[in-house]
Amino acid sequence: MQARSNSGDGKPPRKYYSARKKFCVFCKEKVTLIDYKNHKSLENFISETGRIFPARVSGTCAYHQKQLSKAIKRARQMALIKFTEDKKRLT
């Protein structure tokens, strides 16, 4: 007999999913300081609407997430990164 989820959608309970563990990209590359001037790499951690991805989504550790958010905010102030994307007009 199989275990069934309580939601009734036919999927197995959450504990049976084999989710891949996220890892910190900066720890893997042994980065000690995240530089705000490297805006190309910072754009990978920003959504289309301009929000910074949280650590649970991006997979960064707490140490590098703090550095990442500070670097993105500094790059925005220096006008290296836009605060938000321009909205496209339909007309």
C-alpha positions in Angstrom: 0.0 0.0 0.0 1.4 3.4 -1.0 1.4 6.5 1.2 -0.9 9.2 -0.1 -0.7 12.9 0.4 -3.3 14.8 2.3 -3.9 17.3 -0.5 -5.7 14.8 -2.6 -3.8 15.6 -5.8 -2.3 12.0 -6.1 1.3 13.1 -5.5 3.3 11.3 -2.8 4.1 13.1 0.4 6.9 15.6 0.4 9.4 13.3 2.2 9.5 11.0 -0.9 10.7 13.7 -3.3 14.4 13.5 -4.0 15.3 17.2 -4.1 18.9 18.1 -5.0 20.7 19.9 -2.3 21.6 23.5 -3.2 25.2 24.7 -2.7 26.8 28.1 -2.4 28.4 29.1 -5.7 30.8 31.5 -4.0 32.0 28.9 -1.5 32.6 26.5 -4.3 34.7 29.0 -6.2 36.4 30.1 -2.9 35.3 33.7 -3.3 36.2 35.8 -0.2 34.7 39.1 -1.3 31.9 39.8 -3.7 32.7 42.9 -5.7 29.9 45.3 -6.7 31.8 46.2 -9.9 31.3 42.8 -11.4 27.7 43.5 -12.4 27.4 40.7 -14.9 27.6 38.0 -12.2 25.3 40.0 -9.9 22.6 40.0 -12.5 22.2 36.2 -12.1 20.8 36.8 -8.6 18.2 39.4 -9.5 14.7 38.6 -10.8 13.1 40.2 -13.8 11.3 42.7 -11.6 14.5 43.7 -9.9 14.2 41.8 -6.6 17.1 40.0 -5.0 16.7 36.3 -4.9 16.6 34.9 -1.3 19.2 32.4 -0.1 16.7 29.6 -0.2 16.2 30.1 -3.9 19.7 31.1 -5.0 21.4 28.5 -2.7 24.0 30.9 -1.3 25.1 30.6 2.3 24.2 33.3 4.9 27.8 34.8 4.8 27.8 35.3 1.0 24.1 36.3 0.9 24.8 39.3 3.0 27.7 40.3 0.8 25.7 39.6 -2.3 22.8 41.9 -1.2 25.2 44.7 -0.2 27.0 44.4 -3.5 23.8 44.5 -5.5 22.6 47.6 -3.6 25.9 49.3 -4.2 25.8 48.5 -7.9 22.3 50.0 -8.1 23.5 53.2 -6.4 26.4 53.4 -8.8 24.0 52.9 -11.7 25.6 49.6 -12.8 22.4 47.7 -12.4 18.8 49.0 -12.9 16.5 49.1 -10.0 13.6 47.7 -12.1 13.1 46.6 -15.6 11.4 49.0 -18.0 7.7 48.2 -18.6 6.9 47.5 -22.2 4.1 49.5 -23.7 1.5 47.7 -25.9 0.9 50.8 -28.0 
